[in-house]
Amino acid sequence: MADLEFGQLDVRYADHETLALGGGVELSYEVRGEGPAVVMLNNFAMVSPFWHGFTTQLEGDFQLINYDLRNQGNSKPGPEKVRFVDHVEDLKALLDHLKVDRTYLIGTSISTLIVRDFALRYPERVAGLVLVGPAFSPNGGLRRELVTRSWVASLDSGGIPQFFNHLYAMSFCDQTINGGGLPAYLALRDSFASLFTAEGIKENFLASLELDDNPELLSRITAPTLLILGDGDFSWSESVVEDALARIPGSRAVTLARAGHVPFFDDPDGFQKATGEFLRELVAAGQHVPA
Amino acid sequence: MHSPEAVAEKLRALLEDIVGGAVPLDEPGARTVPLWNLGLTSTGFMRLLDAIDETFGVEWDLLDSVDAVSSFDNLVAHIAAEPDTRAAVREGADQ
């Protein structure tokens, strides 16, 4: 299908399959296209089918794998409290199940930290990273903790409606918010309230506070890395990008104008162009994965 | 005939046109749940807002609209309360 305009979401799970991980945990996943494997990880405020609208230009060259984290969308969390490391191990289980030995990984916001930790634990499984609007900072974790706690406070005080207002104002850039106007805001608000629960999102955010934000960990990444930022991202400035490039070996960055913290929403074409050029370059340079 | 019932009838027709079929408004509780539960996607939601604007002359503002669009019944109440809407519905009924 054609790429969607801002405010429009694809939530069709028609081609998703289920991987049972034991203990009642299930992952809902989807595989599209053919070529080297690319796994796309949701942040805490999206579900797997959303990726359809942001990746149509990549389908021709890559095998695209998207899935819901264990306590969102069509996946099931099981009875135990979710830990952040569960998301890292779930990714490994999914790759094992799909017999994908090596892959490219795309993370957005908080899932850039799932990607980071996976790349540190299993470097042999990773051929390249695309980190979109990372939740981490190359300078430390205090800001992320403060932001996370403010989101949890919104959930506690006003549930999904208040959290959504908070999230919306921070996630999208000025041009997108004002260009979409009330119709886009109201449409996404209605969808969001129907797709997510306050309890599920809060559990995920609290689990993310377990993370080690030591920026030195970024220096240990060995896979080629592309950072994609929006110039309207609330936590990234030009100088912070410079700090990140100095911190992550073999990294480069693309900043998309008129885009925010989740720039594939604001600029699907720019996101796919940057991602496609980077991945195709890696393939050509021999950083490929078995097709 | 400028009653909420007349607004509800027109709104139902708009909704079914956008969804592409019947919506289960006669089921218990269906009129008080989010429109998503009636089969309205985000794309359809944006089309519905446009259609309401065109049909009833409703202008949206942030504070009112958040509650107004939270269910079918709330939408009907909001539209029926608009002075221009009453005129539009009356004209339609007179034709």
Interface residues (C-beta under 8 A of the other chain):
Chain A: L4 G7 Q8 L9 V11 P161 L182 P183 A184 Y185 L186 A187 L188 R189 D190 S191 A193 S194
Chain B: P34 L35 W36 N37 L40 T41 S42 T43 F45 M46 L49 D50 W60 D61 L62 S65 V66 V69 S70
